[in-house]
Amino acid sequence: MLSRKGIIPEEYVLTRLAEDPTEPRYRARQRRARFVSKKGNCNVAHKNIREQGRFLQDVFTTLVDLKWPHTLLIFTMSFLCSWLLFAMAWWLIAFAHGDLAPSEGTAEPCVTSIHSFSSAFLFSIEVQVTIGFGGRMVTEECPLAILILIVQNIVGLMINAIMLGCIFMKTAQAHRRAETLIFSKHAVIALRHGRLCFMLRVGDLRKSMIISATIHMQVVRKTTSPEGEVVPLHQVDIPMENGVGGNSIFLVAPLIIYHVIDANSPLYDLAPSDLHHHQDLEIIVILEGVVETTGITTQARTSYLADEILWGQRFVPIVAEEDGRYSVDYSKFGNTIKVPTPLCTARQLDEDRSLLEALTLASARGPLRKRSVPMAKAKPKFSISPDSLS
């Protein structure tokens, strides 16, 4: 039916019907796993951890690292269990003193108006959250009841401090600020000052600034040492530069950060033909600084695989001056344009500088040349006769 209407070509339908479902089909090689995702999450799974007790030595950090459903469950159960535990203590005190079934002429109860476990549970809640409805109170009859009252208040304050601090830290974590620190989707390699450079663009969407912002870059790839040791994640630090030089940046507007590919760079032998998804190469970029409003140190991360690096491209300008102030057009944040770039490695360019001179000469001529018209064949559109001058 679909092929008759022209929606699906007839050849495609016949080919699909002629396939043998039992025959194994070819599957392309999957893309290599990232060490750091585009959003900055580390793609590492920890398995077979035998010393689980180390996590309990730092309970607060463990609670902060938990997911929200687990944190809320622990938050609720901590209060509920403490209320039930002290409710049982108040009920036992009342039971031991004979306050649950009072007779005429008995002594004053330890806690007034406690006649069952339900009333003991309500009194436990009133003590720990300091509601104080006034119907129940501790008397001077039982010193043990006074001691339980003190202990429950101390335990309640500790639970409040830990749980509320945990909720506050989860809502004010530093990585929340990193959500508004953005990187370009692709990185580029092009000429800058006569050298091949690896470039990317970074920006901040908020008006509040990142103080003392620094940026670092690492190349992660699988290597083998001369002794035959295989290092699956070999990390190499490479210097990044910006318009003012150094790793410190003033991120008031989007900046293009670049790395000069020289003899000390791990990208020195990188060629355009190597930029495909089979290449074992990942470049990690880390931006770190202090949040101006909260004073908390934040860190934003991203990574670029080999097929996410564009050769011979350059970022378009997005900062313009309008009405006496600078305007940033974020719709063009990741846009690039093609520029003349030699299709060779940085090593080959350093060894043969004539490649750069030939590229400069070709770009100076331009892609389009106007055809010159000989003067002898050119026909004037009009002429002036000598009679008109007399």
C-alpha positions as CSV (number, residue, x, y, z in Angstrom):
1,M,0.0,0.0,0.0
2,L,2.7,2.5,0.9
3,S,4.8,1.6,-2.1
4,R,1.8,2.1,-4.4
5,K,1.3,5.6,-3.1
6,G,4.9,6.5,-3.7
7,I,5.7,7.0,0.0
8,I,8.3,4.2,0.1
9,P,10.2,3.2,-3.1
10,E,9.3,-0.2,-4.5
11,E,12.9,-1.3,-4.6
12,Y,13.3,-0.7,-0.9
13,V,10.2,-2.7,-0.1
14,L,11.3,-5.7,-2.2
15,T,14.8,-5.6,-0.7
16,R,13.5,-5.6,2.9
17,L,11.1,-8.5,2.2
18,A,13.9,-10.5,0.5
19,E,16.1,-10.4,3.6
20,D,16.7,-13.5,5.6
21,P,16.0,-12.7,9.3
22,T,18.2,-15.6,10.5
23,E,21.3,-14.2,8.6
24,P,23.6,-12.1,10.9
25,R,23.7,-8.4,9.9
26,Y,26.7,-6.2,9.9
27,R,27.0,-3.8,12.8
28,A,29.2,-0.8,12.7
29,R,31.7,-0.3,15.5
30,Q,30.3,1.6,18.4
31,R,31.5,5.0,19.4
32,R,34.2,4.9,22.0
33,A,33.1,5.5,25.6
34,R,33.5,9.0,27.0
35,F,35.6,9.6,30.1
36,V,33.6,12.9,30.7
37,S,30.2,13.5,29.2
38,K,29.2,16.7,27.4
39,K,27.3,17.8,30.6
40,G,30.4,17.2,32.7
41,N,29.5,13.9,34.4
42,C,32.3,11.4,34.8
43,N,31.4,8.2,33.0
44,V,33.0,5.8,35.5
45,A,31.4,2.9,37.2
46,H,32.8,1.8,40.6
47,K,32.5,-2.0,41.1
48,N,33.6,-4.6,43.7
49,I,34.2,-2.1,46.5
50,R,34.9,-4.2,49.5
51,E,35.5,-1.5,52.1
52,Q,31.9,-0.2,52.2
53,G,32.3,0.9,55.8
54,R,34.5,3.9,54.7
55,F,31.3,5.6,53.5
56,L,29.8,5.5,57.0
57,Q,32.8,7.3,58.4
58,D,31.6,10.5,56.7
59,V,27.8,10.2,57.1
60,F,27.1,13.8,56.1
61,T,28.9,13.6,52.7
62,T,27.3,10.2,52.1
63,L,23.8,11.7,52.7
64,V,24.6,14.7,50.4
65,D,25.8,12.4,47.6
66,L,22.6,10.3,47.7
67,K,19.8,10.8,45.2
68,W,16.8,12.9,46.2
69,P,14.4,10.0,46.7
70,H,16.8,8.3,49.1
71,T,17.6,11.5,50.9
72,L,13.9,12.3,51.4
73,L,13.3,8.8,52.6
74,I,16.1,9.0,55.2
75,F,14.9,12.5,56.2
76,T,11.4,11.2,56.9
77,M,12.4,8.0,58.6
78,S,14.9,9.7,60.9
79,F,12.2,11.9,62.5
80,L,9.6,9.1,62.5
81,C,11.9,6.5,64.1
82,S,13.1,9.0,66.8
83,W,9.4,9.9,67.6
84,L,8.5,6.2,67.9
85,L,11.6,5.4,70.0
86,F,11.0,8.1,72.6
87,A,7.3,7.3,72.5
88,M,8.1,3.8,73.6
89,A,10.3,5.3,76.4
90,W,7.5,7.6,77.7
91,W,5.0,4.7,77.6
92,L,7.3,2.5,79.6
93,I,7.8,5.2,82.2
94,A,4.1,5.6,82.5
95,F,3.5,1.9,82.6
96,A,6.2,1.4,85.3
97,H,4.8,4.2,87.4
98,G,1.2,3.0,87.1
99,D,-0.1,6.0,85.2
100,L,-1.9,4.0,82.4
101,A,-4.5,2.7,84.8
102,P,-4.7,5.2,87.7
103,S,-6.8,4.4,90.7
104,E,-8.2,6.7,93.3
105,G,-5.7,8.2,95.7
106,T,-2.6,7.4,93.6
107,A,0.4,9.7,93.4
108,E,1.0,12.4,90.8
109,P,1.8,10.9,87.4
110,C,5.2,11.3,85.7
111,V,3.6,12.8,82.6
112,T,0.0,14.1,82.8
113,S,-2.6,12.9,80.3
114,I,-0.8,9.8,79.1
115,H,-3.2,6.8,79.0
116,S,-2.0,4.8,76.0
117,F,0.8,4.5,73.4
118,S,-1.0,6.9,71.1
119,S,-0.9,9.7,73.8
120,A,2.7,8.8,74.5
121,F,3.5,9.2,70.7
122,L,1.8,12.6,70.6
123,F,3.8,13.7,73.6
124,S,7.0,12.6,72.0
125,I,6.2,14.7,68.9
126,E,5.4,17.7,71.1
127,V,8.7,17.4,73.0
128,Q,10.9,17.0,69.9
129,V,9.4,19.6,67.7
130,T,8.6,21.9,70.7
131,I,5.0,22.4,69.8
132,G,3.7,22.4,73.3
133,F,-0.1,22.1,73.1
134,G,-0.4,22.3,76.9
135,G,-2.4,19.1,77.5
136,R,0.6,17.0,78.6
137,M,3.6,17.9,80.7
138,V,6.4,16.4,82.7
139,T,6.0,16.6,86.5
140,E,8.6,16.4,89.3
141,E,7.4,13.0,90.3
142,C,9.9,11.0,88.2
143,P,13.6,12.1,87.8
144,L,13.9,9.5,84.9
145,A,11.3,11.4,83.0
146,I,13.2,14.6,83.3
147,L,16.3,12.8,82.0
148,I,14.5,11.4,79.0
149,L,13.2,14.9,78.3
150,I,16.7,16.3,78.1
151,V,18.0,13.4,76.0
152,Q,15.1,13.7,73.5
153,N,15.7,17.5,73.1
154,I,19.4,16.9,72.4
155,V,18.8,14.1,69.9
156,G,16.1,16.2,68.2
157,L,18.5,19.1,67.8
158,M,21.1,16.9,66.3
159,I,18.7,15.3,63.8
160,N,17.4,18.8,62.8
161,A,21.0,20.1,62.2
162,I,22.1,17.1,60.2
163,M,19.0,16.7,58.1
164,L,18.4,20.4,57.4
165,G,22.0,20.9,56.6
166,C,21.9,18.0,54.2
167,I,18.9,19.4,52.4
168,F,20.5,22.8,52.2
169,M,23.7,21.4,50.8
170,K,21.9,19.4,48.1
171,T,19.9,22.4,47.0
172,A,23.0,24.7,47.0
173,Q,25.5,22.4,45.4
174,A,28.2,24.0,43.3
175,H,27.4,22.0,40.2
176,R,24.0,23.8,40.0
177,R,25.9,27.0,39.2
178,A,27.8,25.1,36.5
179,E,24.6,24.5,34.6
180,T,24.8,28.1,33.3
181,L,28.5,27.8,32.2
182,I,28.3,26.7,28.6
183,F,30.9,25.3,26.1
184,S,30.7,25.2,22.4
185,K,29.4,21.8,21.0
186,H,32.4,21.5,18.7
187,A,36.0,22.5,19.0
188,V,37.9,23.8,15.9
189,I,41.5,23.6,14.6
190,A,42.6,26.5,12.5
191,L,45.5,28.9,12.0
192,R,46.1,31.8,14.4
193,H,49.2,33.9,14.2
194,G,50.7,31.4,11.7
195,R,50.3,28.4,14.0
196,L,47.7,25.6,14.1
197,C,45.6,26.1,17.3
198,F,43.0,24.1,19.0
199,M,40.1,26.4,19.9
200,L,36.8,26.3,21.8
201,R,34.3,28.9,23.1
202,V,33.2,29.2,26.7
203,G,30.5,31.5,28.1
204,D,28.5,32.3,31.2
205,L,24.7,32.9,31.0
206,R,24.4,34.6,34.3
207,K,25.2,38.2,35.2
208,S,26.8,37.2,38.4
209,M,30.4,36.5,37.6
210,I,32.8,33.6,38.4
211,I,35.6,35.0,40.4
212,S,39.2,33.8,39.8
213,A,38.1,31.6,36.9
214,T,40.7,29.3,35.6
215,I,40.6,26.8,32.7
216,H,42.5,23.6,32.2
217,M,42.7,21.1,29.5
218,Q,43.7,17.4,29.4
219,V,44.1,14.9,26.6
220,V,43.0,11.4,27.6
221,R,43.9,8.5,25.4
222,K,45.0,4.8,25.7
223,T,48.8,4.5,25.7
224,T,51.4,1.8,26.1
225,S,54.7,2.4,28.0
226,P,58.1,1.2,26.6
227,E,57.9,-1.6,29.2
228,G,54.7,-2.8,27.7
229,E,52.3,-1.5,30.4
230,V,49.0,-0.5,29.0
231,V,47.5,2.7,30.5
232,P,43.8,2.9,29.5
233,L,43.3,6.5,30.6
234,H,46.6,8.3,30.2
235,Q,46.0,12.0,31.1
236,V,48.3,14.7,29.8
237,D,47.9,18.4,30.8
238,I,48.3,20.9,28.0
239,P,48.4,24.6,28.4
240,M,45.4,26.8,27.3
241,E,45.7,30.4,26.4
242,N,43.2,33.3,26.0
243,G,43.4,36.8,24.9
244,V,45.3,38.0,27.9
245,G,47.5,34.9,28.2
246,G,47.6,32.3,31.0
247,N,44.9,30.1,32.4
248,S,43.1,32.9,34.3
249,I,40.1,34.3,32.5
250,F,37.7,37.2,33.0
251,L,34.5,35.6,32.0
252,V,32.3,38.7,31.6
253,A,31.5,37.7,28.0
254,P,32.1,34.6,25.9
255,L,35.7,33.9,25.2
256,I,37.6,31.8,22.6
257,I,40.2,29.7,24.5
258,Y,42.9,28.2,22.4
259,H,45.9,25.9,22.6
260,V,48.9,26.4,20.3
261,I,49.8,23.0,18.8
262,D,53.6,23.1,19.0
263,A,56.3,20.5,19.5
264,N,55.3,20.0,23.2
265,S,51.7,19.4,22.4
266,P,50.2,15.9,22.4
267,L,48.2,17.0,19.3
268,Y,51.4,17.7,17.3
269,D,50.9,14.7,15.0
270,L,47.1,15.1,14.7
271,A,46.0,15.2,11.1
272,P,42.6,15.9,9.5
273,S,42.2,12.3,8.6
274,D,42.4,11.3,12.3
275,L,39.2,13.2,13.2
276,H,36.8,10.3,13.1
277,H,34.8,8.4,15.8
278,H,37.3,5.4,15.7
279,Q,40.2,7.6,16.9
280,D,41.2,7.0,20.5
281,L,41.3,10.6,21.5
282,E,39.3,12.7,24.1
283,I,40.1,16.3,25.1
284,I,38.7,17.3,28.5
285,V,38.2,20.9,29.4
286,I,37.7,22.0,33.0
287,L,36.5,25.5,34.1
288,E,36.8,26.3,37.8
289,G,36.1,29.4,39.8
290,V,34.3,30.9,42.8
291,V,30.7,31.9,42.6
292,E,30.4,35.6,43.3
293,T,27.0,35.4,45.2
294,T,27.7,32.4,47.4
295,G,31.5,32.1,47.6
296,I,31.3,28.4,46.7
297,T,33.9,26.9,44.4
298,T,32.2,25.5,41.3
299,Q,33.6,23.4,38.4
300,A,32.2,22.9,34.9
301,R,33.5,20.2,32.6
302,T,33.0,19.0,29.1
303,S,34.9,16.9,26.6
304,Y,35.5,16.6,22.9
305,L,36.0,13.4,21.0
306,A,37.9,13.3,17.7
307,D,34.8,13.5,15.5
308,E,33.7,16.6,17.5
309,I,36.7,18.6,16.4
310,L,36.3,20.6,13.1
311,W,39.4,21.1,11.0
312,G,39.6,24.4,9.1
313,Q,36.8,26.1,11.0
314,R,36.6,29.3,13.0
315,F,34.0,30.7,15.4
316,V,31.9,33.6,14.2
317,P,31.9,36.8,16.2
318,I,29.0,37.2,18.6
319,V,29.9,40.3,20.6
320,A,28.9,43.6,19.1
321,E,28.6,47.2,20.4
322,E,25.0,48.5,20.5
323,D,23.7,51.7,22.1
324,G,26.8,52.3,24.1
325,R,27.0,48.8,25.6
326,Y,28.2,45.4,24.4
327,S,25.6,42.9,23.2
328,V,26.1,39.1,23.0
329,D,24.1,37.0,20.5
330,Y,24.0,33.5,22.0
331,S,22.1,32.2,19.0
332,K,25.5,32.1,17.2
333,F,27.5,30.7,20.1
334,G,28.5,27.5,18.4
335,N,28.4,28.7,14.8
336,T,31.6,28.3,12.7
337,I,32.8,29.3,9.2
338,K,35.4,27.7,7.0
339,V,38.8,29.3,6.8
340,P,41.9,28.4,4.7
341,T,43.8,25.8,6.8
342,P,46.6,23.5,5.6
343,L,45.6,19.8,5.6
344,C,48.6,18.6,7.4
345,T,49.9,18.0,10.9
346,A,51.5,20.7,13.0
347,R,54.8,18.8,12.7
348,Q,54.6,18.9,8.9
349,L,53.8,22.6,8.9
350,D,56.8,23.3,11.1
351,E,59.1,21.3,8.9
352,D,57.8,22.8,5.6
353,R,56.7,26.4,6.0
354,S,56.1,26.7,2.3
355,L,52.8,25.0,2.9
356,L,51.7,28.1,4.9
357,E,53.1,30.5,2.2
358,A,51.2,28.7,-0.6
359,L,48.1,28.8,1.5
360,T,48.5,32.5,2.1
361,L,49.1,33.2,-1.6
362,A,46.0,31.2,-2.6
363,S,43.8,33.0,-0.1
364,A,45.1,36.3,-1.3
365,R,44.1,35.6,-4.8
366,G,40.6,34.7,-3.7
367,P,38.3,32.0,-5.0
368,L,36.8,34.3,-7.7
369,R,38.8,36.4,-10.1
370,K,37.4,39.0,-12.4
371,R,38.2,38.5,-16.1
372,S,40.2,41.4,-17.5
373,V,39.1,43.0,-20.8
374,P,41.8,44.1,-23.2
375,M,41.9,47.8,-23.9
376,A,42.1,47.3,-27.6
377,K,38.9,45.3,-27.7
378,A,37.0,47.5,-25.3
379,K,34.3,49.5,-26.9
380,P,33.4,52.8,-25.3
381,K,29.8,53.4,-24.5
382,F,30.0,57.0,-25.8
383,S,32.4,59.4,-27.6
384,I,33.0,63.1,-27.8
385,S,33.5,64.6,-31.2
386,P,35.8,67.5,-31.8
387,D,33.0,69.6,-33.1
388,S,31.2,69.6,-29.8
389,L,34.3,71.1,-28.1
390,S,34.4,74.1,-30.5
